[in-house]
């Protein structure tokens, strides 16, 4: 949290154990493709970074329940976001999004969507 990170490491040493990842208030501009190796990740907070896009592999985070991406520079979400069917909360406030992919309709457990600007 607020460590001045510019990026996440390409590989994590304990990919099968991480359930909660809080990287708020950094300067991360892109995510590594192998973030999806975090098979048990349930909560991901990337609020207030410099993300412009998400990797297409992002949809492989199948047990993710909460995703915080507010206050970035996202212009588009990958269509694969609709594959994260466990997702309950997604915060996309204060980004550069013009639209969200229709696949977001696949997120049947979604109870909170933040799109404020």
N, C-alpha and C positions, 0 to 999 in steps of 0.2 A: 504494500500500500504506500504509494507516494515515494518510491525508491529511485525515481529517475530512470527506470528501465526503458531501454530503446527497443528491446525485442525479448521474446521468450526464448529459452534455449531450444535448440532443435530436438534434443532428446531429453527426456526426464529419466531420472534414475529409478523411480518407483512408479511406472505407468499404471500398474494394476491396483494401486492403493489410493491415489488422489481422488477425493470426492468433492472437494471445495477448493476453488482457485480464485483468489482475490487479487487482481492486478489493477485496481482503481488508481486513478490520478498518476499516471506515468506518461511516457511518450512513445508508446508502442504503436508502430505504423503498419505492421503486418503480422499475421499469425503464421507459425510454421504449419506445414501440411500434416506433420506427425502429431499435432495436438490431438488428433482423433485416436491416438493410442491410449489416451486416458479413458479407458472403457467404463470406469466407475464414476466418472465426473458427473455430478448432479447439480452443482451450482458454479456458474462462471460469471464473474463480475469484471468487466473491462470498461467500466464507466470512466469517462474523462481521459481518453487516450487520443491517438491520431489515426485511428483505423479508417481507411477509405473503402475497404472491401473485406470480405471473408473468403477463405478458401472454399472451393466447391466441395471438398471433403468434409466440410463442417457438419453436414447432415448425418455423418456417421456417429455423432455423439448421441447415441440412441437413448441413454438414460438421463440425459440432461433435463432437469426440472425447472431451473430458473436461469435466465440469461439476461444480463444487464449490459447493454451496449450504448446507453445514453451518453450524450456529449462526446461524440466522435465526429467523424467526417464521412460517414457511410453514405454512399450514393445509391447503392443497390445491395440487395440481399441475394444470396444464391438460391436458386429454385429448390435445392436440396434441403433448405430449412424445413420444408414440409415433412421430411423424414424423421424429425425429432419429435415423435408422437407423445413422448412423456412430458414435453414442455408444458408447464403450467403458467409461467410468468415470463414475459419478454418486454423489456424496456428499451425502446428505440428513440426516446425523446431527444430533441436537439441534435439531429443529424441532417444530412442533405438529401434524405430520401424523398423521391417524388411519388413512388408507388411501392407497394409490397407485392411479392409474387403471389399469385392465386393459390399456390400450394400451401400457403399459411392456413388455408381452410382445412387441411388434413390434421391440424393440431387440435384434436378433439378434447384434450384435457386443459386447453388454454383457458385461464380464468382472468388474466390480466394482460392487457396490451397497452403499452405506453407509447403514444405517438405525438406528444405535445411538442410545440415549437414556439 
